[in-house]
Amino acid sequence: MDTIRVCPSEMSLKISREAVAAELTQRAVALFRGDIRLTALTHVLRTIAGRKLMMFGSDFLGEPNSLTPKKWLSYGRESYDLPLHTDYPDYLLPPRFVLLKCHSVGKTPVETIFYDVGSEAQKHPEYVTLLNEPWLTTGGAERSRLVRLLRIAPNTGTPLLRYASNVMRPFFPSSSRGRRILLEIAAIAPPITVVLVPGDNVLWDNWRVLHSRRPAFAVPSAWTAGTERILERWKWM
């Protein structure tokens, strides 16, 4: 299946709240340049989620560098090397939406890839395994607990996907099939890939998508090598 390649630096400089909502609802990923009022964005995200969401203050990610915490999935990796994961899967309730704003790029073009696994999961013949197979969070930001790779909200049908190899492991490793199923779904889901440059934003539904990083295959014309890759992250829970 063809990759959907997007270079947000070559898109329109403006994006409406309606366009953000449409992109998130249809593809679970929205890409845009420039600044957007966070209060307006929060209203859009609350409408999509159908409930009140709390916005949490930003943190800055400079990767890789010597300050990267050991508990992070990116610890000890190059900026273009990150396996499939969701953000904060060890939280009792992971963030629903995550936004990254690019402030600086590194020496190597990095491509982020998104797969809408949550929406595609119900088509998999072993879908029930994702709902039932027990996994254990390994005490990352919050204490260890039993979780499932996928939950479906009974009232709305909203999927809640969670997975990351650094803070989760199967409760029964010898019989676990969950990771294999997630990779099989990602292999057939239409990928959305993006190379961020300063001023670009990518916003995604963290309950629906798995994302990873690799060396970029298609580099936007606006990309110019810098000394460090610095991203600003916001999250809504």
N, C-alpha and C positions, 0 to 999 in steps of 0.2 A: 504494500500500500504506500502511496506517495506521502512524503512528509509535507506538512503544512509549514512552510518556512516564512517567518515574519521578522522583518527588521524594523522595529518601532521608530528608529531615527529617521526612516524614510516614509513614515506615515504622516497624516495630518497632525498639525501642532495642537489641535483642539479635539476634545472628545466630550460628548455630552453625557449627562448622568444616565440618560436613556440608553446610550450606546454601551456604557459600562454594564448596565443591567442586562442588556441583550447578550453581550459577549459572555458574561459569567453564567447566565442561564443556559445558553446554547453550548458553549465549549468549555466552561469552567475556568477560562483564562482570558484576561483583558490586558491589552498592551496599549500604552499611550505615552506621549511626551509632555514635558512641562509639568507645572504644578496643578494640583486639583485641591479644592477646599475639602479638608478632612471631615468637617461637619456635614457637608453635602454628601460626601462619599459614604459616611457612616449611615446616613438616612437611607441611601440606596441599598446598602448591605443589609440593614435591618429589614427592609421590605422583602428582599430576596429570601432571607432566612425565616421570615415570618415570626420573628421574636426580637426582643431587645438584645443588642450586642454591645459589649463594652470595648472601647478602643484603648489599647495600651501604648504607652510612649515608645518612641523609636530607640533602637540600638544600632550600632554601626559594626559592620562585618568587614574586616580587612583580612582577606584570605589569599594565600596562606601567609601566616607570620608566626613569630615565636610566642605571641600572646594567645593564640588559638587554644581554648581549653581542651584538655584531654578527653572530656566527655562528649565533645562535639564530633559529629560524623566526619567533619572535614579535617580533624586533627591528623597531622602527618601526611596529608595528601596534597597534591598539586591542585591549584584552583580549578583545573579542567577535569579533575577526577573525583566524582562523587556518585555513589550508587543510588538506585531508586529508593525513595523514602517519602514520607510525609513529615511535616514539621511538628515537633513536640508530641510525638505519639505516646509518651509516658505520662502526659498530663491526664488527670481524671476526665476532663473534657478538652480535647485539643482545640486550638484556635480554628474558627470556621473559615476565616479569610486571612491571607497574608499578602502584604505588598512590599516589594523591593524597589527602591529608587537607586539608580546608579549614579555615583559621584565621581568615580575614577575607574579606569580599566588597568589591567596589568600588562605584562609583556606578551602574553599569549591570548589570542581571541578565545573566549569561552562561550560555549553554546549550552543553554539550559533547555531541557526537553521535558514536556509535560504530557502525561497520558491520562485521559479521563477514565480511569479504571473503575471508579465507583458506579458510573452509569453503565459501563459495559459488563460488570461482574455478573449480573443476573442472567446473562446469556450463556455463561459457562456451565458445562454439564456438572461440574463439581462445586457449583456456587454455594451449596449448603455447607460445604466444608469451611468456607471463609466465615460463615455465621456461627459455626459450632466449635471449631478447633480452638482449644485454649492456648493462649500465649501468656508469657510473663514479662512484664516490664522489669528492667534490671536496675532500677534505682537511679535513674538519671536526675532530672530536675526535681522529681517527686518520688515518693516511696514506691517500692515494688508492689504490683497488684496483678491479678489475673484480668486479661482483656481478650477481646476477639479482634481479628483483623478487619471485620466488617460488621456494622450494625445497620439496620434499617428502621427508621422511626415509624412506628405503627400508624400514627395519625397523618403524617405527611408523605411517607415513602422516601424521605431524604436518606441517602446513604451516608454513613460515617466510616470512612476508611482510615486505618492507622497502621503504619509500618516503618521501621528503621532498624537496620541490623545492629546498630551500636547500643540501643536501649531496649531491644525486644528479642526474645528467644522463645521457641516453641516449648510448651510445658512437657510434651512427649516428643523429644527430638527424633527418635528412631522411626516414628510413624507419621511425622509431620508432612503434610502436603501443601500447606498454605502458601509458602513462599513460591513454590513451583507454579501454583495456580495464578498468583499475582503476576508473575513474569509471563505466563502464557497469555493472560489478558492484555498486558501491556504490549506484547508482541503483535497483537492484531488491532489494538486501538489506534486511531489516527493520531500521530504525534504532532504536537505544536512545538516548534523550536524557535528560540530567540537569542540573539547576541545583543547584550545591553551595551550602550554607550552612555556617557554622562548626559543626564537629563531624561533618560528613558525610565519608564515605570512598568513593572509587570505585577499584576494582581491576580490571585487565583483562589479558587475554592479548595481549601486544604482538606476538606472532608471527601472530595471527589477525586483528586488527582495525585498520582505519584510523579515525582520529578527527579531528575538527575542532571549531571553536567558532564561534558566531554569537550575535546578540542573542536573549535568551530569549523564547519565545512563551508558555510556561506558567511562571509564577513561584510557588514554594511560599509558603504563608501565613507561614512563619517567616522569609522573606527580608526583611532590613532593610539599606538602603544604608549602606556604610562609606566609608572614604577610600581604601582600596587592596585589591586582590585578592591574598591571600597563600595559597599552597598549599605543603604539605610533601610532598616526593616521595621514595618508596623504590623500589628496583628489585632484582630477583632475576635473576641471570645464571647 
